[in-house]
Amino acid sequence: MGHDTVDSPLDMTASDSDRSRWRDTLRLVWQLARERPWPLVILITFVIVGSSRVGVYVAAEGAFVDALFTADGRLALTWALIWIATNALEELYWVVKPWLFAIVKDHAVHRFQKQVMQRAGNVPLVAFEEGPFYARLQRASDDIGGKLSNLLLSLVDTLQVFVMSASVALTLWIVSPWLTPVLILAAVPAIVLETRVASAVQEALQRHALGSHLLERIEAIVRDRNTGAELRLFGNGPDLLTRWRKTRAARADDVLDAEWRRAKAGLGSEAIRSFAFAVCVAVALWTITGQNLSIGTWVVVTTGMDWLSGILRMFAQVSRSTREQVAYAGDLFTFEEQADAFIAAERRTRGTVSAASGDVPANVVGNLDAPGIEIRNVSFAYPGGSGPVIRDLSVSIVPGETVAIVGENGAGKSTLVRLVTGLYLPDEGSIWIGGIDTRDEGAAAILGRVGAVFQDYVSYQLPLRDNIGFGDPSRDADDAALDRAARQAGVDDLIHSLPEGAGTWLGRQFGERDLSGGQWQRLALARAFYRDAGLLILDEPTAALDPKAEQALFERYAALVEDRTAIMISHRLASARFADRILVLGDGRLLEAGTHDGLMARNGDYAAMFAAQAEWYR
């Protein structure tokens, strides 16, 4: 009942090519209009009214010329005022349109940035192990502001060009019914030709999504100050540069080929439009000379044809651009659907687990201050992995016990920690904490009292106060608790040495003071101590500390967890002696369990590992 129940969202990737991109785009617009309609309605209305000015402008120009030739001063003045008004409307249009668009864009970017972040934060952690889902998340979140802006701008431009075409076409239709159909019919194959290759560049970029990510990572490695020393010492720079060049060349060849196909389509479209324009000129000359129409009519026809031909050319270009941009709507909504499917699958799993009293292990009920733990026949495999990382594992931890988990790299220690914390759900078996199954809907109550420091702890480029306070965001500002957590983790002296104390910004991205690896790690420990945790888990918490600092930390740790349940993982086996009991893992299975002295007397796997490490200190 673990992550294998959520395979369905990944199946959607197979049908991406069949998705209606326009349906996704209209869905996006509808969501924006439903939540905050007035900016979008005003923008659309303004675009329609403003774009209609072109047809009026063409008609007014022709009527003004006729009025001048007939010496009708009043009529000429009337049409001149109309012509001036249309020009004034155009000036107003280009001033107000960007303002209205900025309002709509800001709302859209805020809404969908929030949605992506919420789903990325709520999706089960195991979803990040799914390659296709993670790639979709990167595409959906990468430059979301720029992509949404381009998409909305393309949609507005499409509407604008359509209304402009309709207004000019109507004006020409009134003068000569033949002109408009010829120009429009000529534009259809041109538009079709260009839209057929419109998404070629976008598709080429999607094919090279992993390559693009590799390019970004190589560029980041070369620029990063933390990697500079190793790159120079080992001379890896040239090799990375070679990989960067080859990856970029492969992507560039594919993208440039798509650009060339798009250029050829543009040349074909232009040839068709030029031929149609020549036909229309001939039709216009025949119509005007054959029917003795006025000079003003000639002005309307020639100006209108010039406008319509240009607008139709613009329509083809805008259609191509829009076709490229709507692909992003598909990425965005597919990511949301996949994330929602993962979340729903986890909720179904939690909802189907019953914590019936008869199933609760009697020895693990305990309480929130020191819960007992029962791991029953648990197996777990990562999505796409070659096999289980945890294999039919069973073990009990009594309330208030301190347990050390040791084993070689890849034994499954960190994976087991994520299972115990409820970040992963087991594929088989169950884990009980304080009498509650971690898959149960009520598990949040007990999991909210779990504190942990992981190997890959976060160094928040924020004030030091936040680096500790994030251990319990639900707690109001509590300086006394913060000071206590800082003392327990051994960072109180650091706080006192900083110019603004706990309010000092950390890190070099935004802050004033960078820290050493050991100092960052102590802050991560303080963050765990700040939480009122009944179960405290330390996953390799001392990797950046020297042996003396590690011993001092574990002495403080032993005193801290006297009345709590604790699990710790350490690569230094000497630290395991602080535990009440030691669990030895190997290949996802429990190999041995006991006290330090008992395991040494057994002379098994633990004793062999301990002896091997001890050799390094002799």
N, C-alpha and C positions, 0 to 999 in steps of 0.2 A: 504493500500500500504506500510505496514511496514515490519517487519522481517518475517511475515508469508509467504512472497513470496519466501523465500529461503529455503523451506523445502527440496528441491531436493537434496542438498548435503548430508543430513543425510540419505536419502534413500540408498545411496551407501553402508552404513555400513551393510545392509542386504545381499549384494552380495560379501562381502569381501572374503568369503570362496570360491567363484567361480573365483576370480581373478587369473590371471596367474602370479605367483611370478617371474617366469623366464622372462616373458615379461617385467615386471617392472625392473628387473635387467638389461636386455639387453638395455632397454630404458635409464637406468642410465648410462651405459657404453657408449652408443651412444652419449648422451649429452656431456659427458666428452671428447670423441674423436672429436666431431664436434667443440668444442670451442678451444681446445688446443691439436691437434692430436699428435705432435711429441713425447712427453714423453711416451704416451700410446703405440704408434706404436713401438718405440724403445724397450720398456719393453717387449711387446709381441714377437717381433722378437728375442730379446735376450733370452727370456724364451724358445722359440721353438728351437733355435740353441743350447742353453746350455743343454736343456733336451735331445736332440738327441744324446748327447755324450755317453749315457749309452749303446745304441746298438752298437756303434762303439767300445766302451771300451770292451764289451763282445767279439765281433768278433776279435778284435786285440789281446786279451789275448789268444784265441784259436789258431789263426794263429801264434803267437809268440811261443807257445809251440810246434806246428808242425814243425816250422822252426828249433827249437833247436834239436828236435829228428832226423831231416833229415840232421843236420849239415850244413844247408845253412846259413852261417854267415851273408851274405848281406841281405837276406830276414828277418832273425831274427832281425837285426839292424833296418831295415825299420819298421817292426811291433812294435819293442820296442819304436822307436821314435813316432809312431802313438799313442801307449799306453801312453807314457809320455805326449804327446800333449793333449790327452783327460783328463788326470789328471790335467794338467795345466789349461785347459779350465774349469774344475770343480772348481778349486780354484778361478779363475777369476769370475766365475759365482756367487759363494756365496759371493764374495766381492762387485760386481757391482750391483747385483739384489736388495739388500736393498736400495742402493742409488737411483736407478731408481724408485723403488716402493715408496720411500719417496717423490719424486717429484710428482708422480701421486696422492698419498694420500693427499698431501698438497693442490693440486689444487682441488681435489674432496671435501675435508672437507671445504675449503674456499667457494667453489661455493654453496654447499648445506646449510651450515650455513647461508650464506647470503640470500639464497632463503627463508629459514624458518623464519629468522628474518624479512625480507621484508614483507612476507605474514602475519606474526603475527602482524606487525605494521600497515598494510593497511586494514586488515579485519575489517568489521564493529564491533563496540564494542559489539553489541547484540549477536554476534557469540560466545563470551566467556560465555554467559549464556546457551549455548547448551552443555549439559554434554558430549555427544559422541564426539563432535568436540573438546572440551577442552581436553578430555582424549587423543584423537588422536594427538593433538598438543604436549602434554607432552611426549608421546611415540616417536614422531618424533624428538623432540629437546633434549631429555634426552641423554646425552653422545653421541652426534651425531658424534664426532670425533672418539671415540672408535668403534662405531658400523659400520661406513663407512670403517674404517681401517680393521676391521675383515671381512667385506663383500668383499672388494677388495682383501684382502690377500687370502680369500677362493677361489675367482675366479682365481687368479694367480696360486694358488696351484693346482686347478683342471686342468688348462691348462698344467701345468708342469707335473703332473702325467700322463695325457693323452698322451703327446708327449713321455715321458719316456716309457710308456707301448707300444706305437706303435713302437718305435725304437727297443726295445728288442723283441717284437713279430715278427717283420720282420726278425730279425737275426735268431730266432728259426725256423721260417717258411722255411727259406732257407735250414736249416739243416734237419728238420723233419716237414712236414706239419701237423702232427697229434698233436704235443705238444701244439702249440698255441691255437687251438680251444678248447682242453680239459681244459686248464687253464682258458681261457676266459669264456667258458660255465659254469665252476664251480663258477666263480666270479659273474656272472649275478644274480643268486638267492641270493648270499650273499649281493650284493649291494642293490637289491630290498628289502631284509629283513631289512637292516639297514636304508635305506631311508624311509621306511614305518613308522618308529618310530623316524625319524630324527628331525621332528618338534615338537615332544611330549613335550619336555622341554619348548620350546618357547611358545607353546600353553598354557601350564600350567601357565607360568609366565603371559601371557596375561589375562588368566582367573582371576588372582589375582592382576591385575593392580591397582585396587582401594585399595586393602589391602596393596600393596607395598607402595602406596602413603601415606596411613595412618601410616605405619611403619616409613617412612621418617619424617612425621610431628611430630609424638610422639618423635622421636629421636631429632628433632630440638627443640622441646619445652623443653625437659629435658636439652639440652645443652645451651639454650639461657639464657644469663644473665638477660634479661628483665623479664623472667618468673620465675626466680629462687626464688624471694621473695614470690610470691603467692603460688608456689608449696610447699614451706617449711611451710608457714603459715597455709594453709588449708590441708596440708598432702595429696595432690593429687598424689604424686609420685608413691606410691604403686599401686593405681588404674590404672594409665597410664601404669605402668610396666606389670600389669596383662593383659591389653588389648593388649599390644605389644606382650606378650608371646603367647596369644591365636591366634592372627592374624598371627604371624610368624609360629606357629605350623600348622595351617590350610594350609598355603602356602607350608611349608616344606613337609607335607605329600603328597600333590599333586605332587610337583616337584620331590621328591624322588621316588614316584611310577613311574613317567615317566622315571627317570634315571634307575630304575630297569628293566623296559620294554626294554629300550635301551641296557642295559647290556645283557639281555637274547638274544636279536637279535644279539649282537656281538658274543656271545658264539656259536650260531647257525651258523653264518657266518664263524667263525674260524674252526668249525668242517667240513663244506663243503669244505673250501679251503685246509685243511689238507688232506682230502680224495683225492681231485683232484691232489694234489702234489704227493701223493703216487702212483696214477695211472700213472702220467707222468714219474715218476722215473722208473716204470716198463716198460713203453713204450720205454723210452730212452735206457734202458739196452737191451731190445729185438732188437731195431733198430741197436744199435752199434755192439753188438755181432753177430747179424745175418748178417750184411753187412760188417763186418770187417772194420769199420770206424776207423779213427785215434784217438790218445789220445787228440789231439787238439779239435776234434769234441766233445769228451766227456766233455772237459773243457767248450766248448761253451754251450753245452746242460745243464750241471749241474749248471754252473754259471748263464746262462740265465734264467733257471727255477727258481733258487733261487731269482734272481732279479725280474722276472716277478711276482712271487708269492707275494713277498714283496710289489711290486708296486701296484698290484691289491688290496692287503690288505689296502695299503695307499689310493688307489682310493676310496674304500668303506668309509673309515674314512673321507676323504676330501669331498666326496659327501654328507655325513651326515652333516658335518660342514657347507658346502655351503647351503644345504637345510635349516638349521637353520638360517643362516645369511640373505638369500634372503627375509625372512619375513620382514626384516627392510625396504627393498626397497618398499614393499607394503604399510607399514605404512607411509613412506615418501611421496610417490606419492598420496596416498589417502588423506593425510592431504592437500597437495597442491591442489588437485582437489576440495576438500571441501572448502578450503579458496578461490580459484578462483571463485567457484560457488556463495559464499556469496558476494564477491566483484562485480561479474557480475550482481547479482540480485539487489544490491544497485544501480549500475550504470543504470540498466534498469528502476528502480523506479525513479531515478533522471531525466533520459532522457525523461520519458513520462509525466513529469509535465510541464505544460506550464504556464509561468508567464505572461499571457495576461494582458494588461493594464486594461481591464475591470474587471478583477478579483482582482486587487490589492486594499486592504482596504485603503481608502483615509487617514485615521487617523494614519497610521503607516509608511508612506513612509519615512519621516524624512531624515536623511543622515547617513553616516558612523560614524560621530562623536557622534551622539546621536540618534540611530534608534528607531523607534516605533515598538511595538510587538503586533501581533494579533494572539490569540490562538482560533481556530475555531473547536468546536465539536470534540476535540481530545480524543481518547481512545488508551490505550496501555496496552499490557500484556506481561510479560516475557515468553520466550519459556519454555514450560513445567509447567507454573504456573497454579494455581487453578482458576484464573480469572483476569480481568483487574485491573491494579494498578491505571491507570487514566481512568475516566469514563465520556465521553461526556463533557469534560471541555471546557468552552469558557470564555475568558477574554481578555481585551485590556490594553496595557500599552503605554501611549503616550510618544513621544520623550522627553528625559531629565527627566523622572519621576523616582523616587526611590521607589521601591516596596519591602515590606517585606512579605515573605511567612512563615506562621506559621501553626502549627497543631501537633497532637499527632504523636508518632512514627508509621510508616507504613501508614501515610496519603497520601504519594506519592510525598512529597516535592522534594527529591533528584532526583527521576525519572523525574519529570517535568523539573528540571534544565537540565538534560541530553537531554531531548527532545528539549528544547529551544536552547541548544548549538549545535544541529544537530548531537550529538553522537548517539542518537536513532532517528529513523523515526517513526512517529505515524502509528498505524494500521488503524486508521480511523481519518478523519479530516485533518487539516493542521495548520502549524505554519508559520507565516510571520514575517520576521525581516527586517526592512528598505525597505519594499515593495518587498521582495524576499522570495519565498516559500523555507523552509529549505530543501525540497526534490529536488529542482531545481538544475540543473548542475551549474548554476551561483551562488549558495549559498556560494561557497568558498570565494568569495570576501567579503561578510559581516561577515561570520563566522571567517574569519581571523582577524577580529577586535573585537573578543569576548575574554575577559579575565576572568578566573575563578579560584577559590580556592575551591577544593572539600574536603569533609570530609576525604577521604583517600588520602591526598596529599602525594607527593613523597619526601622522604629525600634522596637526591642524595649524595652518598658517593664519592664526588668529590670536587674540590675547590669551595669556597664560590662564586666566580665570576660566575661559571657555574650554581650554584643553583639559581641565579637571572637571568642570561643571557638566560637560557633556556626558559624564558617567551616569547622570540622573537628570535628564531635562525636565522631568515632571516636578522636581523639587524647586521651590522658590529659592532665590539667592540666599545662601547660607554660608557666611564667611567662616563661622566656627567649624562647620563640617569640612569646608575646603581646607582650612588650616590643618585640621586633624588628618585628612587624607594626605596632604603634602608632607606632614611629619612622618606618617607611616611609610610613605614611599621614599623618604629621604630627599625631598626637593625643597624643604622649607628654607634651607640656607640659600638655595638658588633664588627663591622668591625675594628674600631680603636683600640680595645683591643687585637686583634689577632696579633701574631708575624709577619705574612706576609700579614696582611690586607686581601683584597679580594682574594688574591692568596693562602690563607691557605686551606689545605685539611681538609675536615670535616668527622666526623664519625670514628669509631674504626676499620672498616674493612681495610682501606688503609690510613686513615688520621691521623692527629696529635691532633685533638680537637673534642670531642663530644659535642653536644648541648642538652639543655633541650627540652622537648616537646614544650613549648611555643616559644623557639627560632627557632626551626625548622618550627613552624607554621608561625612565622613572616617572615621567608625566603620565604615560599610559597606565602605569601601575596605580598612580594616584587617582586616575579616572576610575579605575575598578574599585578602589577603596572608598571613593566618594559615594558609590552606590550602597544602599543598605542591603547588601547581598547575604542571603542565607547560604548560598552555594557560590564559592569563589574558585575560578578556574584560571590557572596560569599556564599558557601554552608557550614553552620555551621563553619565559619572561626575562632570562638573564643572559641572552645571547650576546648582548653588547657590553656586558659588565665583566670586569676582571674577577679572578677567583675570590679575592678578599671582599670586594663589593658584593659579589654573589652570596658569600657566606653571611655577611651582615644583613643582606636583604632577606634571606631565608630565616634568619633568627627572628627578624621583625615579623616576617610572615607567619612563623609558627606561633608567635604570641598573638597575632591578630586573629587567627582562625581557631583559637582554642575552643570556642563555642559554636563553630560553624562547620559545615561540610566543605571539604576542599579537595580539588584535584589539581595536580601540577605535573607538567611535563618538562623535563630538563635533559639536555644532552650530556650534562656532567652528572655521572651516577653518584658522586659523593653527595650531591644535594638531596638525593632520594632518601638518605638516612634520616632526614627530618620527618619523613612520613610515617604514619602508623602502619601502612602496608604498601607494598610495591607490586604493581602489575607489570609483567613482562609480555609485550606483544611481539609477534613475528608473523609476517604474511597475513595480517588481519585476524589472527587467532590469539587466544590467551595461552601462552606457553607455560608461565609460572606465576605464582602469587605467594606473597609472604612478607615477613620482615626482612630487613637487611641481613641480620645475623642468620636467620633461618635459610635464606636463599644462598648465602655464602657457604653455609654448611652443606647445602644440597649439592653444591659444586656443578650447577647446571649452566644454562644460558646466561643468567644474570652474573654469576660468579666469573664466567669467562669474559664477559664484557667489562666488568669492574676491574679484573686483573689487567686486561689490555689497556684500559685508560690509566691505571696506576703506574704502568711502566713509563709513561710519559713524564711523570713527576719525580722519578727516581734519578 
